[in-house]
Amino acid sequence: MNITDVRVRKVAKEGKMKAVVSITIDDEFVVHDIKVIEGEKGLFIAMPSRKATDGEYRDIAHPINSLTRDKIQKIILSKFDEVMEAEAQAEDVQELA
């Protein structure tokens, strides 16, 4: 499994959710609405979920094992950092202008 594309949409409002991400796997399968969340121990991802009739939230799509989850999380958080850094640089350029 190769993640061939990562698209990060930064969340504008303040709060724990920092971005919503879509990933493409092997140029053939897309998973939307993966959330980047700031927790007590740093950033982590939450897979897309839906509220069930019993009030509990259930993942719609998720990795089967922790190794795959770690791989996906590492790639997403790396791209998130890249986007945040580019945005900070763009703000610095605007301030100088």
N, C-alpha and C positions, 0 to 999 in steps of 0.2 A: 504494500500500500504506500503510495506516494501522494503527499499533499501538493498539488500542482498550482494552487492559487489560494491566496488568503486576502480577503477584503475586509477592512476595518472601518466601521462607522462610529466615530467618537460620539458619546452621549454628551449633550450640551449642558444639561442640568447637573447641579451638585448632587452627590450621593455616592453610594457604594458601587453602583454599576458605572463603569468607565467607558465601555464600548460594546457594540454588538458586531459580531463577526460572522462571515460566511466562508466556508472552506470548500474547495473542489478537490476531490480525490480521484487520482489517475485520469484527469481530464474527462471524467465520465459521470461523476456523482457529486451532488452539492448538498451540503448541510448548512442551513441558514439559522440565524438566531442563537448562535453560541454567545454567551455573555462573558465579558471580562469584568470580574468583580474584585474590589479591594477588600480583603479580609484582614483579620488581626495579624496574620503571618505573611501578608503580602498579597500580590495578585494571584488569582486563580480563574479557571474557566468553569462555567456552568453550562451543561448541554441543554438544548431546547427541550422545554417541558410543557405539559398541559395539565390544567387542574381537572382532576377526576371527580366523579359524582360524590365521592366520599370526602371531598375537600382537600385531599392530598395531591401534591404535584408529582407527576410521573414523567420521566424522560421519554421523549419521542424517539430520539436516536442517541445512542451512546456507545462508547468503546466496550468491548467485551472484557478486556483485562486492563490492569493498571499500567502495564508497559505501553500499551497503545494510547491510553489516556495521557500518560506523561509525555509521549512523543508529540501528540496533538497540542497539548498545553504549551510545551516548549516552543513549537513553531508559531503558535498564535501569539504568545507573549513576546516573542522576539519581533514579530511583525508589528505588534502594538507599540513596543518601544521605538521601533524605527519610525512609525507614523508620528508619535509624540515628539520625537527629536526633530523631525522635519518641520513639524508645526511650530516648535519653539524657535527654530532657526528662521522661519518665515516671519515670525513676530519680531525677532531681533532686527531683521532687515527693514521691516516697516517702521520700527522705532527710529532707525538711523536715517530714514528718508525724510 
